[in-house]
Amino acid sequence: MAVPKRKMSRSNTRSRRSQWKAAVPDLVPIKVNGETKLVPRKLMKHFFKEHGHQGGE
């Protein structure tokens, strides 16, 4: 495991953390009980399993 040799200053730590950005998940339109909903692609299988669907439209 990497261990720092010296203590990192608070301003350096905060500026490093502020550079990190979360990526927006790509949303996919699916029909659930007749309603079209935008769902993240990773959760499509969960919605189909829970509501008894198979296909995206």
QUIGI-V50283 format. One record per residue. N is the residue number from 1. PHI is phi in degrees with one decimal (* if undefined). OMEGA is omega in radians with two decimals (NA if undefined). Layout:
# QUIGI-V50283
n=<N:N>
phi=<PHI:PHI>
omega=<OMEGA:OMEGA>
This chain:
# QUIGI-V50283
n=<1:2:3:4:5:6:7:8:9:10:11:12:13:14:15:16:17:18:19:20:21:22:23:24:25:26:27:28:29:30:31:32:33:34:35:36:37:38:39:40:41:42:43:44:45:46:47:48:49:50:51:52:53:54:55:56:57>
phi=<*:-76.6:-124.4:-68.6:-76.8:-130.1:-67.9:-89.5:-65.9:-62.6:-66.5:-66.3:-63.0:-68.8:-68.9:-66.3:-67.0:-71.4:-75.7:-73.9:-126.8:-82.0:-83.0:-74.8:-69.7:-77.6:-94.5:-120.1:-76.1:-133.3:-102.0:-125.8:53.6:82.5:-103.5:-89.0:-125.2:-94.8:-128.3:-59.2:-57.0:-66.8:-97.9:-59.5:-60.6:-61.6:-66.2:-66.1:-66.5:-72.4:-104.9:70.6:-106.5:-134.0:-27.1:-85.9:-126.7>
omega=<3.14:3.14:-3.14:3.11:-3.09:3.10:3.13:-3.09:-3.13:-3.13:3.10:3.14:-3.09:3.12:3.09:-3.12:-3.09:3.14:-3.10:3.13:3.07:3.13:3.12:3.14:3.11:-3.07:-3.11:3.10:3.05:3.11:3.10:-3.12:3.11:3.14:3.07:-3.12:3.04:-3.05:3.04:-3.06:-3.12:-3.08:-3.12:-3.11:3.13:-3.13:3.14:-3.12:-3.06:-3.06:3.05:3.12:2.91:-2.77:-3.06:-3.06:NA>
